[in-house]
């Protein structure tokens, strides 16, 4: 069994590395001030975290994935995730910052409303944000401002609201910088949609629908070695559609071809992996406005 450092509170990590703490529910650590520190394999409790660093531990893990150790990276962790590296007796000097804050501290704020946009909390670390020098410096400056604020002000409803706004600003800047990375990725991964289509085609050529039913986003992302969240964001940047829409369009095109080839509605439903023919009929009508039989009839009109 692995030895985890359980981060149930915002200050647990700071205390483990000997950093000062200033607020009961928010912690900011400047690695450059600490000197060599031990590795820790952190299991996130009800805590969110940002790591904005120049270097990460070699062979570190994030869930089932590995760290990207590129210079100038940002990673984000959310409750329940595992991040870091088990203590192997070595010590390392890190450069950068980490921000930890508890879920309860952001309760009732715009953070809850925007959380569905902050997909990066569920990315693999191999999908870390590769910050530009300007982006990194801005994030570091924000971390410094947050720490300076909590250093010199006692927690109160008014100061907590300002601190919550600072955290939202960090989250929104991370989102903005990721969008820049998605645009860069779209340029580099212009073949992503063709590879996505190939995954769908292979799914049926290998008969996977017989065992697993319809293809889904999680399966396609895995075949392309991406997390579902990151995969979805890149696909939207490339095509303007989300992966589910691409899969639905693929299924409709395939269904039309099978219907035109002479297969019955029941046969097409089975060939695509629908559990029941009526499910396929509803799906087809929803996306084409016609029942399968009426679609075939429309093709026969002069």
Secondary structure, DSSP 8 states (H G I E B T S, - for coil): ----EEE-STTHHHHHHT-----SSEEEEEGGGT-SEE--EEEESSEEEEEEES---TT-EETTEE----SSEEEEE-TT-EEE----S-EE---EEEEEEEGGGGTTSHHHHHGGG-GGGGS-GGG-EE--HHHHHHHHHHHHHHHHHHHHS---HHHHHHHHHHHHHHHHHHHHHHHHHHHHHHHHTTTHHHHHHHHHHHHHHTTTHHHH-S--HHHHHHHTT--HHHHHHHHHHHHSS-HHHHHHHHHHHHHHHHHHTT--HHHHHHHHT-SSHHHHHHHHHHHHSS-HHHHHHHHH--
